[in-house]
Amino acid sequence: MKIALDPYMLRTVPLTELPGVVADLGFEYIELSPREDFTPFFLHPRANDATVRSFKKALDAAGVQVACHLPLYRWSGPDEIERQAAVRYWKRAIELTVELDCHVMNSEFNGRPEDAEKSEGQFWRSMEELLPVLEREGVHLRLEPHPDDFVEDGRTAIDMIRGVNSPLVSYLYCTPHTFHMNAHTAEQMTDLMSYAGDLLTHVHLADCFDHTASSGLRYITNPPGNAVRVHQHLDIGQGEVDFDAFFAHLGAMGFGQREETILTSCVFAWEDRAEQSCRHMAKTIAEHVARWS
């Protein structure tokens, strides 16, 4: 098992300085999320061979590795022109991942919840094009349902991943999305984890509030009835996810004994105190994992 940092709060740090900063914060692995100078949100990757060489040199110098690469593209969007572009972007992102000596990628289902049927069709069309590329390169893909994707429910996402029927494609549980995945109690959360079973290979760790609590008024948008999906990516302990139950169940599932698994610190809320937040997450994750042994 690897413990990684998503350095999105540090995205203004120059790419070649990032590995040293990550190492200083207590992490040996990076989950490389979207950055303007490498793989920006929804656009073609910007990195060239020289970018990769310089980044790899900095990684080696810092003793840090890229555990996984996270691109975000509109590969399930209803618009076919956008989908075709997203597939092209995916193919280049896969190339960059392999060049970084990494063989794990993760992403979201994408698509539109108000046009779920067409979005699902687009997803399978993209998978038909991309799965042979992943197989050729030996790259594993972990997928997560995301608020405002065409699939948001956890069990539905797991069923879809089973439907891909490939040992390269598995499930990512994102804890700040827990309440959007219809897991509102600790029992529902652990049942969802058990339902995934060995397909659960990757976890994003951050806290959030249950938007369904207090008669749906935990937070309010105006006018009432807005079709928004509000959630947070807070430090562990600042929200309402039951992390004692979560980590205990991960341990019972043998998550930490599986070589391919990844835990990623995935806090976005505290750019004004990013260093403190990252150190807190490294310490807290280590404390929870220590209880498994």
C-alpha positions as CSV (number, residue, x, y, z in Angstrom):
1,M,0.0,0.0,0.0
2,K,1.1,3.5,-0.8
3,I,0.2,6.7,1.0
4,A,0.2,9.7,-1.4
5,L,-0.5,13.4,-1.4
6,D,-2.7,15.1,-3.9
7,P,-0.8,18.4,-4.2
8,Y,-3.6,20.5,-5.7
9,M,-3.3,23.1,-2.9
10,L,0.4,23.4,-3.9
11,R,-0.3,23.7,-7.7
12,T,1.5,27.1,-7.9
13,V,4.7,25.4,-6.7
14,P,6.9,24.9,-9.8
15,L,6.8,21.4,-11.0
16,T,10.5,20.6,-10.4
17,E,10.2,22.0,-6.9
18,L,7.1,20.0,-6.0
19,P,8.7,16.7,-5.1
20,G,11.0,18.3,-2.5
21,V,8.0,20.1,-1.0
22,V,6.0,16.9,-0.9
23,A,8.8,15.0,0.8
24,D,9.2,17.8,3.4
25,L,5.5,17.4,4.2
26,G,6.0,13.8,5.1
27,F,4.9,11.9,1.9
28,E,6.8,9.6,-0.3
29,Y,4.3,9.5,-3.1
30,I,2.4,12.0,-5.2
31,E,-1.0,11.7,-6.8
32,L,-0.4,14.0,-9.7
33,S,-3.7,15.9,-10.1
34,P,-4.5,18.5,-12.8
35,R,-2.0,21.4,-13.2
36,E,-1.8,24.0,-15.8
37,D,1.7,23.0,-16.8
38,F,1.1,19.3,-17.1
39,T,-2.4,18.0,-17.5
40,P,-4.9,20.9,-17.0
41,F,-8.6,20.4,-16.4
42,F,-10.5,19.3,-19.5
43,L,-7.7,20.3,-21.9
44,H,-4.9,18.6,-23.8
45,P,-1.8,17.8,-21.7
46,R,0.9,20.5,-21.8
47,A,3.9,18.5,-20.9
48,N,6.6,17.5,-23.4
49,D,9.6,15.2,-23.2
50,A,11.8,17.8,-21.5
51,T,9.1,18.5,-18.9
52,V,9.0,14.8,-18.0
53,R,12.7,14.5,-17.8
54,S,13.1,17.4,-15.5
55,F,10.3,16.3,-13.3
56,K,11.7,12.7,-13.0
57,K,15.1,14.2,-12.1
58,A,13.4,16.2,-9.3
59,L,11.5,13.1,-8.1
60,D,14.6,11.1,-7.9
61,A,16.5,13.8,-6.0
62,A,13.7,14.1,-3.5
63,G,13.1,10.3,-3.1
64,V,9.5,10.7,-4.2
65,Q,7.5,8.7,-6.7
66,V,4.3,9.3,-8.7
67,A,1.9,6.7,-7.3
68,C,-0.9,7.7,-9.7
69,H,-1.9,10.3,-12.3
70,L,-5.3,11.9,-12.2
71,P,-6.6,13.6,-15.4
72,L,-10.1,15.0,-15.7
73,Y,-11.7,15.0,-19.2
74,R,-15.3,15.2,-20.6
75,W,-15.0,11.6,-21.9
76,S,-18.6,10.8,-21.0
77,G,-20.2,14.1,-21.9
78,P,-23.3,14.1,-24.2
79,D,-21.5,16.3,-26.8
80,E,-19.7,13.9,-29.2
81,I,-17.1,16.5,-30.4
82,E,-16.1,17.0,-26.7
83,R,-16.0,13.2,-26.1
84,Q,-13.7,12.7,-29.1
85,A,-11.3,15.4,-27.9
86,A,-11.3,13.9,-24.4
87,V,-10.3,10.5,-25.8
88,R,-7.4,12.1,-27.6
89,Y,-6.4,13.9,-24.3
90,W,-6.7,10.6,-22.4
91,K,-4.3,8.9,-24.9
92,R,-1.6,11.5,-24.4
93,A,-2.1,11.4,-20.6
94,I,-1.6,7.7,-20.6
95,E,1.7,8.2,-22.5
96,L,2.8,10.7,-19.9
97,T,1.9,8.4,-17.1
98,V,4.0,5.6,-18.5
99,E,6.9,8.0,-19.2
100,L,6.8,8.8,-15.4
101,D,7.3,5.1,-14.6
102,C,3.8,5.1,-13.2
103,H,1.1,2.5,-14.1
104,V,-1.9,3.7,-12.2
105,M,-4.4,6.4,-13.2
106,N,-7.6,7.5,-11.6
107,S,-10.5,9.7,-12.7
108,E,-14.2,10.4,-12.5
109,F,-17.1,9.0,-14.5
110,N,-17.9,12.6,-15.8
111,G,-21.0,13.1,-17.9
112,R,-24.2,14.8,-17.0
113,P,-26.8,13.6,-14.4
114,E,-29.7,15.2,-16.2
115,D,-28.7,13.2,-19.3
116,A,-27.5,10.0,-17.6
117,E,-28.6,7.5,-20.3
118,K,-26.7,9.3,-23.1
119,S,-23.7,10.0,-20.9
120,E,-23.5,6.3,-20.0
121,G,-23.5,5.4,-23.7
122,Q,-20.7,7.9,-24.2
123,F,-18.7,6.4,-21.3
124,W,-18.9,2.9,-22.8
125,R,-17.9,4.3,-26.2
126,S,-14.8,6.0,-24.7
127,M,-14.0,2.8,-22.8
128,E,-14.0,0.8,-26.0
129,E,-11.4,3.1,-27.4
130,L,-9.3,3.5,-24.3
131,L,-9.3,0.0,-22.7
132,P,-7.1,-1.4,-25.5
133,V,-4.6,1.4,-24.9
134,L,-4.6,0.8,-21.1
135,E,-4.1,-2.9,-21.8
136,R,-1.2,-2.3,-24.2
137,E,0.6,0.0,-21.7
138,G,-0.3,-2.1,-18.6
139,V,-1.9,0.9,-16.9
140,H,-4.5,0.4,-14.2
141,L,-7.5,2.8,-14.0
142,R,-9.4,3.5,-10.8
143,L,-12.8,5.2,-11.2
144,E,-14.9,7.2,-8.7
145,P,-18.5,8.4,-8.8
146,H,-18.4,12.2,-8.3
147,P,-21.2,14.7,-7.4
148,D,-22.6,16.0,-10.7
149,D,-21.4,13.0,-12.7
150,F,-23.9,10.8,-14.6
151,V,-23.4,8.3,-11.9
152,E,-23.2,9.5,-8.3
153,D,-24.4,6.5,-6.3
154,G,-21.7,4.2,-5.0
155,R,-23.3,0.9,-5.7
156,T,-24.2,1.9,-9.2
157,A,-20.6,2.9,-9.8
158,I,-19.3,-0.4,-8.5
159,D,-21.8,-2.3,-10.7
160,M,-20.6,-0.3,-13.8
161,I,-16.9,-1.1,-13.0
162,R,-17.8,-4.8,-12.7
163,G,-19.5,-4.4,-16.1
164,V,-16.2,-3.2,-17.6
165,N,-15.0,-6.7,-16.8
166,S,-11.3,-5.9,-16.8
167,P,-8.7,-6.6,-14.1
168,L,-7.2,-3.2,-15.0
169,V,-10.3,-1.2,-13.9
170,S,-11.3,-0.9,-10.2
171,Y,-13.1,1.4,-7.7
172,L,-11.9,4.5,-5.9
173,Y,-13.8,5.4,-2.7
174,C,-13.7,9.1,-2.2
175,T,-14.5,9.8,1.5
176,P,-15.7,13.4,1.0
177,H,-18.3,12.1,-1.5
178,T,-19.6,9.6,1.1
179,F,-22.9,11.3,1.6
180,H,-23.5,11.8,-2.1
181,M,-23.0,8.1,-2.6
182,N,-26.0,7.3,-0.4
183,A,-23.9,6.3,2.6
184,H,-25.3,8.4,5.4
185,T,-24.4,6.2,8.3
186,A,-21.3,4.3,9.3
187,E,-23.1,1.0,8.6
188,Q,-24.1,2.2,5.1
189,M,-20.5,3.3,4.5
190,T,-19.0,0.0,5.5
191,D,-21.6,-1.9,3.6
192,L,-20.7,0.0,0.4
193,M,-17.0,-0.8,1.0
194,S,-17.8,-4.5,1.5
195,Y,-20.0,-4.4,-1.7
196,A,-16.9,-3.3,-3.6
197,G,-14.7,-6.0,-2.1
198,D,-11.4,-6.5,-4.0
199,L,-12.5,-3.8,-6.5
200,L,-11.7,-1.2,-3.8
201,T,-8.1,-0.4,-4.6
202,H,-7.9,3.3,-4.0
203,V,-9.1,5.8,-1.4
204,H,-9.3,9.6,-1.4
205,L,-9.1,10.9,2.2
206,A,-10.8,14.2,3.2
207,D,-13.7,15.1,5.5
208,C,-17.1,16.7,4.7
209,F,-20.5,17.5,6.1
210,D,-23.7,15.4,5.4
211,H,-25.7,17.7,3.1
212,T,-28.9,15.6,3.8
213,A,-28.8,16.3,7.6
214,S,-31.1,18.9,9.3
215,S,-33.9,18.3,6.9
216,G,-31.6,19.0,4.0
217,L,-30.6,22.4,5.4
218,R,-27.1,21.7,6.5
219,Y,-26.1,24.2,3.9
220,I,-28.5,26.4,1.9
221,T,-28.5,27.6,-1.7
222,N,-30.8,30.2,-3.1
223,P,-33.2,29.9,-4.7
224,P,-34.4,26.7,-3.1
225,G,-34.2,23.7,-5.3
226,N,-31.0,24.6,-7.1
227,A,-29.5,21.5,-8.8
228,V,-26.2,21.9,-7.0
229,R,-23.9,19.3,-5.4
230,V,-22.2,20.9,-2.4
231,H,-19.5,19.1,-0.5
232,Q,-16.1,19.8,1.1
233,H,-12.6,18.4,1.1
234,L,-11.6,19.2,4.7
235,D,-9.0,17.9,7.1
236,I,-9.9,14.6,8.8
237,G,-11.8,15.5,11.9
238,Q,-13.4,18.7,10.6
239,G,-16.5,17.1,9.2
240,E,-18.9,14.2,9.8
241,V,-17.4,11.2,8.1
242,D,-16.8,8.4,10.6
243,F,-13.1,7.8,10.0
244,D,-12.7,5.4,12.9
245,A,-15.3,3.1,11.3
246,F,-13.9,3.7,7.9
247,F,-10.3,2.8,8.7
248,A,-11.3,-0.1,10.9
249,H,-13.2,-1.6,8.0
250,L,-10.4,-1.0,5.6
251,G,-8.1,-2.8,7.9
252,A,-10.6,-5.7,8.3
253,M,-10.7,-5.9,4.5
254,G,-6.9,-6.3,4.3
255,F,-6.6,-3.1,2.3
256,G,-3.1,-2.4,3.7
257,Q,-1.7,-5.8,2.8
258,R,-2.5,-5.4,-0.9
259,E,0.5,-4.1,-2.9
260,E,-1.6,-2.3,-5.5
261,T,-3.7,-0.2,-3.0
262,I,-3.3,3.6,-2.5
263,L,-4.4,6.0,0.2
264,T,-4.4,9.6,-1.0
265,S,-4.6,12.7,1.2
266,C,-7.1,14.8,-0.8
267,V,-7.8,18.0,1.1
268,F,-8.5,21.2,-1.0
269,A,-10.1,23.6,1.5
270,W,-7.1,25.2,3.1
271,E,-4.8,26.8,0.6
272,D,-4.1,29.5,3.2
273,R,-2.7,26.9,5.5
274,A,-1.7,24.2,3.1
275,E,1.4,23.1,4.9
276,Q,-0.3,22.7,8.2
277,S,-3.2,20.8,6.6
278,C,-0.8,18.4,4.7
279,R,1.2,17.7,7.9
280,H,-2.0,17.0,9.9
281,M,-3.2,14.6,7.2
282,A,0.1,12.7,7.0
283,K,0.1,12.3,10.8
284,T,-3.6,11.4,11.1
285,I,-3.4,8.8,8.3
286,A,-0.3,7.2,9.8
287,E,-2.0,6.9,13.2
288,H,-5.1,5.2,11.7
289,V,-3.0,2.8,9.6
290,A,-0.8,1.9,12.6
291,R,-3.9,0.5,14.3
292,W,-4.1,-2.2,11.6
293,S,-0.9,-3.9,12.7
